[in-house]
Amino acid sequence: MDSADQRKDMSQSQIEGLPESQLAIHNQAASTDKECPEQALSTDKSTSVDKPALTDASEDISSASPVTRDESAQTHSKQPSLTRQILSLAIPTLGATIAQPLFLTIDSAMVGHLGAEKIAGMSLAMIVINTVYGMSIFLAYSTTAETAQAMGAGNERRARELGVHAMWLAAIIGITLAGVLALIGTPLLRALGAAEEIMPYASSFLHASLPGLAASLITMAATGVLRGMKDTTTPLIAAGAGAALNIGLNAFLIYGINLGIVGSGIGTSIVSTIMAITLVAILARPARAAGVSLRPSLTGIRQSARVGGPLLARSVAIRLAFLTSIWSATTISVNGLAAYQVVMSAWQIPLFLLDSLAIASQTLVGFAIGSGDRSQLRTLLRTLSWWGIGAGVIIGALTASLSPWIPSFFVSEAVVRHMAIPAVIVNAVFFPAQSHAFLLDGVLIGAGRGASLAKAAFLNLAILLPALWGFTLLRPRLSETAAVAVLIGLVTGLYMVTRAITNSWITWFSPRNALIPRDDSLAPSQAAV
């Protein structure tokens, strides 16, 4: 028998002689030694970011030594409150979100002074451009989620690497779409019903805007990277400076050198390129310092496309829902369509606020997922839910109380204003559900649940479409005012309520795939995202 066996035998004999209480402690320690390696090797294969499995921080702290608990308490005391974190992310995001529509409004006013045909042509071209932007928003959302998860896991190098991949993907998509639209843009505008007198202006504006398309998509991806790193100030400064520069440059190009509507498209392309170069430069330097290559990686680009694909599908479903609702509105009357558009335009203003809260949710949830702390995620979800409900109630109450005056900001015809007021009130009733849906959109995007959101989006669309078909059948029996109110109830009511329900199901109630199961007795590994 060698010396190791002798030591083993001696150790075993000593163990057997231990008092019962000490023997239990020894057995527990031995069991832990065997289990820890397996726990250390467990990973979440559902995402591309390496991170620990979700654990309950309260359990970790309760079992720690007194010194560890004190250190943990000090760490938590240094963290800003959730309210401060939400506001610090949401307020700059709100400013950046408002900057672009504000610029477009001013730019439209400048083009509008050139004549009705020119503004009509610009409006038609903007339908195509905005559709591309709307479908490409996944570049910002998926990048925010992936970057935040990597940062939450303490892997800044990986976060910056993901950002580089996303920006290359944006460049490829932007260049490809610009080339396609350069070839089919004019026939596409005709297919949308452009009258011959506005076709030259619509086509000119569209083609003048295409050089900046790739830059705009790169800016989206770069903004997602910065948001994922909890930097919402830089995108705000970039958006504000870009909007101010765009207004001045477009005024010079449109009126100063008489380029007209083409000058508006050229100015937008120039400013979009400047913004993209600026944000890429801001991100490139620390990426190099972290050892990240700025060259395109086919594997990395494919991974970014794979993560963003479900969110693209979700965007398609949402876009189809609102396009079909516009078609339904055309069955009412010219005044009915105008009233519907007034309500939808007024709806967009508070949605900027809800969208900024949803984007803040993406970042905070991404960090929580990356850190692997289920207790932190549960607390965050509870807080965000109250924020969503509270914001919805307040916005709904304000909208209802201001309903007699809101339409006046958008239209001067009295008949359209009176037709829109009941629909504004109907919309106000559903704001709590709308807010809840938006907040959970942000939560689930931040958690990397794009595939679940895509499935839910098509389910929601499948519920809305038969309802809209039923509306067209019922339409002859309704007055124009009632028809507008019913249609708004279907779009901002039924559709948004179903979104809130499906998002809640994915977040809490799905028996197999809930983000945080309602049954808190589940083991941490069962609740892992």
Secondary structure, DSSP 4 states (H G I P E B T S, - for coil): --HHHHHHHHHHHHHHTS-HHHHHHHHHHHHHHHHHHHHHH---TTSSS--PPPB-HHHHHHTS-HHHHHHHHHHHHHSPPHHHHHHHHHHHHHHHHHHHHHHHHHHHHHHHTT-HHHHHHHHHHHHHHHHHHHHTTHHHHHHHHHHHHHHHTT-HHHHHHHHHHHHHHHHHHHHHHHHHHHHHHHHHHHHTT--TTTHHHHHHHHHHHGGGHHHHHHHHHHHHHHHHTT--HHHHHHHHHHHHHHHHHHHIIIIIS--THHHHHHHHHHHHHHHHHHHHHHHHHHHHHTT---S--HHHHHHHHHHHHHHHHHHHHHHHHHHHHHHHHTTT-HHHHHHHHHHHHHHHHHHHHHHHHHHHHHHHHHHHHHHTBHHHHHHHHHHHHHHHHHHHHHHHHHHHHTTTTGGGGT---HHHHHHHHHHHHHHHHTHHHHHHHHHHHHHHHHTT-HHHHHHHHHHHHHHHHHHHHHHHHHGGGS-HHHHHHHHHIIIIIIHHHHHHHHHHIIIII-TTT-SS-S-TTS-GGGG--
